[in-house]
Amino acid sequence: MSTNKFNRRKFIADSAKAGMVLTAANLVSSNIFAGSSRLFSPYTSFEQTPLPYAYNALESAIDAMTMEIHYSKHASTYSKNAKEAAQAEGADLSKPIESVLSQISKYTPKLRNNAGGHFNHEFFWKSMKPGADAKPAGKLLAAIEKDFNSFDAFKTQFADAAKNRFGSGWAWLISGPDKKLKVISTPNQDNPLMDIAENKGTPLLALDVWEHAYYLRYQNRRPEYIENWWKVVNWEAVAGRM
């Protein structure tokens, strides 16, 4: 075999190997990015995304049956109905659902309830993880201590917002227009991104206090549900959103 032919074959073989390595690296990189963007991205599609953990992964706070019913029945219905309402009302499904929420006053109560319900649940799933840390760290902890005086004071204020929400709704930690952290609650499936919201801001953390989120295990003991929920808060996701 001539030297030229050998060198050309070697170059082709080496190039193929390099391509395989780059492809593998790109796949790993894209998977990492996809995972982090699902947690931290401010944009939400109309499609329901897979849970980032198993139904039984949050047993320290939420039982597997509740998670399965909540995700596969309640949340999936919001996603389905939001898409149907958006199509019927001329909303652009290729844009993030946030674009609808920011002008929700232009749409019907059906789209408001279902677009809100879909966004809130997608946000809620990513606010939790198994084996979570007891408290945040770094800039997030510093911001909480600055705006609430202490982490414990924040937890008390957040828990009170969740306990005192009459009927069904949500408790939120948001970053307001002035960039200060604030605890609020919203009724039903409303959220702080909506143009009709009493308190507007960037959502950082959310807790679902509709009865279907906790009733199988806790019945009417909402405060116990709230207390256990701190065990599964994904502080990394909260920090990423901030």
N, C-alpha and C positions, 0 to 999 in steps of 0.2 A: 504494500500500500504506500502511495506517495505521501510525503510529508504534508502536502497541501490538503489532500483528502482527509488525512488523519486529523489535522488541525480543524478542518471544517466540521467534521463529525463531532469532535470534542467540543467545539464551540456550540453546536446545536444542542448536544446533550447537557452541557453546563447551563445553557440558556433555559432549557426546559426545567431543569432542577431549580434554577433561580426563580422561574415563573411560578413553580409549585410553592416555593417558600413564600414568595410575595402574596400569592393567592391565599395561602393559609394565614399569613399575617393579616391580610386585609379582612378575612372572615372573622378572625379573632377581634380585630379592631372594631369592625362594624357591629359585632355582637355586643362588645363592651359599650360602644356608643349607643346602640339601640337600647340596651338595658338602662343606661344612665339617662337617656332622653325620655324614656317612659316614666322615670321617676321625677325628673327635674324640668322637663319641657313645659313651658307655659301654654302649649297648644294641645288641644284635644280634638280628635276626629269624632265623627258621628258613630263610628264603629265601636262595639264593645271589645276591649282588649282582654287577653287571657289574664287570669289572676297570677301575680308574681310568686305565688306559694300555693301549697296544697290546702284543701278545705280544712284539714285538721291541724294546720301549722300554728294557729293562734289559740290553741286550746286553753292557754293560761288566762285568756280573757273571753274568747268567743268560741262556742262549740262548733264542731264540723257541720252538723245539720243546719244550724242557723246560717253559716257561711254559704253552704251549698244553695239553700233556698233563697237567700238574700241575693247572691250573685246570679244564679241561673234562672230565677223567676222574676224577682222584683227589678233588679238592675237591667236584665236583658229586655224586659218589657219597656222600660224607659227608653232604652236605645232604639228599639223597634219603633215605638210611637213617635219619638223625636224625629227620626228619619222620615216617617210618613207625613207628619205635620209640616216639616220643613219643605218637603217636595210639594205638598198641597198649597203652601203659602208662598212659594217662590223663593225660598232661601237657598243660598248656594251651598250645597253639601260638600263641595270641594274645598271650601274654606274651613278653618277651625270653628268649632262650636262656640268659642269665645266671641266670634264676630256676631253671632246671633244674640248671645247673652248681653252684649254691650248695647244692643238696641232692642231689647226684648219688648219694650213698650209698644213697638210697632206690630207685634204679632199677637196671636190669640192666646187665651189661657192654656189651651192644649199644648201649644209649643213651649210656652213659658214653663209649665209644670214638667214636661217631659225632657226638654233640653236641659233644664236645671237639674232634674233627677239624674239624667245621664252623666252630666259633668260632675255633679257632686259625688256620685258613686265611683266614677273613674278616679277621682281625686282621693277619695276615702281609702280605696284599696291600697294605693301607693303610699298612704300615710302610715301604713302598718307593716311590720315584718316580724318573723319569729326571732327570738333571741335578741331582742332590742336592748339598747343601753337604757339605764334608769333615767338618765338626763342628758341633755345635749352638751356640747363642748365648744371651745373656740369662740368665733365671732357670734354665733347664734346665742350661746349662753351669755356672753357679755351684753348683747342687745336686750335679751330678756331681763337680765339683772338691772340694766340701766332703765328700762321703761316700766318695769313692774317692781323694782326695788330688790326682789329676790326671786329665785326660781320657785320656791314654795308659794310665794304670793301669787305668782302667775298661775300655778296649778290650781290654787283655790279659786281664783277669779274665773278661770276657764271652766272648772267643775261647776261653779255656781251658775254660769251661763247655760251649761248643758242641763243642769237639774231644773232650773227655773224656766226653761223654754216650755210654755204651755202647749199641750198637745204635741204635734209632730214638728220636727225641724232639725236644726243643726247648730252646733257651736263651732266657732272659727277663731283662729289666730290669724290676723291679717297685718300686712304692712300698709299703713294708710298713705294718703297723698303726701303727707309731710314726712314719710319714711319711718314714722314711729310705729312700734308694734302695739296692737290693740286687740282685745278680746270682744267679740260680738256674737250674737246669735241671729238666725234667720228662721222664719216660719216655713213650713211645708218643704218645697224644693227650691226655694229662693237661695241666692248666694251673693256675695259682695261684688261680683263682676257685673251684675245686672244694673241697667241704668235706672231701675226703679228702687234699687236697694237704699235703705235708710243710711247704712254705713258702707261706703264703697272703699275698695282697696284690693291689694294683691293677696289672695289666699295662700297661707303657708301651712296650715294644719286644720283638719276638720274632723268632727265627731258626729256621727249619725245618731240622733236620739229618737228616731221613729221606733215604735214598739217592735216592728218586725226585725229590727237590728239586734234585739236582745231578749225578747219575751220568752222564748223557749227555755232559756236557762235561768233568767232572772225574774220572770213574771213582772210584777210591778216595782221591782227593786232597782230602779234606774240608777240611784247613787252607787250601788254595788257594781253595776256594769261600768260606770264611769271610772270608779277607783281601780278596777282590774284592767281597764283599757290602757292605762299608762304603761303597763308592762309590755305592750306591743307597739308603742309609738316609734315610728321610723324617723329618728332625729336627723339622720343623714339626708333623708329626702326633704325634710323641713329646711335644713341648712342650705341645700342645693337650690330650693325655691327662693330663699332669701337672697 
